[in-house]
């Protein structure tokens, strides 16, 4: 009796598939960050025209959007009462948002194991004087967990921001 063994794809094909999968993952994450930033920008614009929004800033970068929105809806902020759910959603986004610059700007290498699972190894140079290069790795499994967490937390943030914006401008209800 003959036992047939499955033929594994050539190493180059397996690596190409891993690179494509990792790039799809990064693209998905970048899209979620961009959508979150766009909705945060809308919320900040709505706060700027609201009477309680005096003194708020119009940020230009992702981290500044998160900081300005967080400051505004925090317990001591001018929108604490109406933005409490936004605050909670922002807290749940922290872990995904903390990796935003690395996922978006890092230079990386994809390694694969014998089963075709990939490892994303990255090098990221933060802006600023004398900040060291950050290096690290993320397994395919961890990347998938991050993708799922990011999808859920950004969806929750988006839902709460839409309600928050409508609450600030009752005419748009």
C-alpha positions in Angstrom: 0.0 0.0 0.0 1.2 3.5 -0.9 0.7 6.5 1.4 0.7 9.7 -0.5 2.2 12.7 1.3 0.9 16.2 0.5 3.3 18.2 -1.6 4.2 21.4 0.1 4.5 24.5 -2.0 7.9 25.7 -2.9 9.6 27.9 -0.3 9.4 30.9 -2.5 5.7 30.5 -3.0 5.1 29.9 0.7 7.1 33.0 1.6 5.2 35.1 -1.1 1.9 33.9 0.4 3.1 34.9 3.9 4.3 38.3 2.8 0.9 38.9 1.0 -1.0 37.8 4.1 1.1 40.0 6.4 0.6 43.0 4.1 -3.1 42.4 4.0 -3.1 42.4 7.8 -1.1 45.7 7.9 -3.4 47.2 5.3 -6.5 46.3 7.3 -5.0 47.8 10.5 -4.0 51.0 8.6 -7.5 51.3 7.3 -9.0 51.0 10.8 -6.6 53.7 12.1 -7.6 56.0 9.2 -11.3 55.5 9.8 -10.9 56.1 13.6 -8.9 59.3 12.9 -11.5 60.5 10.4 -14.3 60.0 12.9 -12.3 61.6 15.7 -11.7 64.6 13.5 -15.4 64.9 12.9 -16.0 64.8 16.6 -13.4 67.5 17.3 -14.9 69.7 14.6 -18.3 69.3 16.2 -16.8 70.2 19.6 -15.0 73.3 18.2 -18.3 74.9 17.1 -20.1 73.9 20.4 -20.3 76.6 23.1 -18.3 74.3 25.5 -15.6 73.8 22.9 -13.8 77.1 23.5 -10.1 76.6 23.9 -9.9 73.3 22.1 -7.2 72.8 19.5 -7.6 71.6 15.9 -5.0 68.7 15.8 -3.2 67.5 12.6 -1.7 64.2 13.6 -3.2 60.9 14.8 -1.8 61.0 18.3 -2.9 64.6 18.7 -6.5 63.7 17.7 -6.5 61.0 20.3 -5.0 63.3 23.0 -7.4 66.2 22.2 -10.5 64.0 22.2 -9.4 62.2 25.3 -8.7 65.5 27.2 -12.2 66.8 26.1 -14.2 63.8 27.2 -12.2 62.9 30.3 -13.8 63.3 33.8 -12.3 66.8 34.0 -13.0 67.8 30.4 -15.7 70.1 29.1 -17.6 67.2 27.4 -17.2 64.7 30.3 -20.9 64.1 30.8 -21.9 63.7 27.1 -18.6 62.0 26.2 -18.4 59.3 28.9 -19.0 56.5 26.5 -16.5 57.9 24.1 -14.0 58.0 26.9 -14.6 54.3 27.7 -14.3 53.4 24.0 -11.0 55.3 23.7 -9.6 53.4 26.7 -10.5 50.2 25.0 -8.6 51.4 21.8 -5.4 52.2 23.7 -3.6 48.9 23.1 -4.3 49.0 19.3 -3.6 52.7 19.0 -0.3 52.2 20.8 1.0 50.1 17.9 -0.3 52.4 15.2 3.0 54.1 14.4 4.9 50.7 14.4 2.3 49.0 12.1 2.1 52.0 9.8 5.7 53.2 9.6 8.0 50.2 10.5 10.3 48.5 8.1 9.8 44.8 8.4 10.9 41.3 7.4 8.6 38.3 7.1 9.9 35.0 8.3 7.9 31.7 8.0 8.1 28.4 9.8 7.7 25.0 8.3 3.9 25.1 8.6 3.8 28.4 6.6 2.9 30.6 9.7 4.6 33.9 9.5 6.4 36.2 11.9 6.5 39.9 11.3 9.8 41.3 12.5 10.0 45.1 12.5 12.3 48.0 13.0 10.8 51.4 13.7 12.6 54.7 14.2 10.4 57.1 16.3 10.6 60.8 15.6 12.4 62.9 18.1 15.8 63.5 19.3 17.8 60.4 20.4 14.9 58.0 20.5 16.2 54.5 20.0 15.1 52.3 17.2 12.3 50.0 18.3 12.6 46.3 17.2 10.2 43.5 17.8 8.2 40.7 16.3 4.6 39.7 16.1 3.4 36.2 15.3 0.7 35.6 12.8 -1.6 34.4 15.7 -0.9 37.6 17.7 -1.5 39.7 14.6 -4.9 38.1 14.1 -5.8 38.7 17.7 -4.7 42.4 17.3 -6.8 42.7 14.1 -9.9 41.3 15.8 -9.4 43.6 18.9 -8.8 46.6 16.7 -11.9 45.9 14.6 -14.1 45.6 17.7 -12.7 48.6 19.5 -12.7 50.9 16.5 -16.3 49.9 15.7 -17.3 50.6 19.3 -15.5 54.0 19.2 -17.1 54.9 15.9 -20.6 54.1 17.2 -20.1 56.2 20.3 -18.5 59.0 18.3 -21.5 59.1 15.9 -23.9 59.3 18.8 -21.7 62.0 20.5 -21.6 64.1 17.4 -25.4 63.9 16.9 -25.8 64.9 20.6 -23.7 68.0 20.1 -25.6 69.1 17.1 -29.3 68.3 17.6 -30.1 69.6 14.1 -28.4 66.6 12.5 -30.5 64.1 14.5 
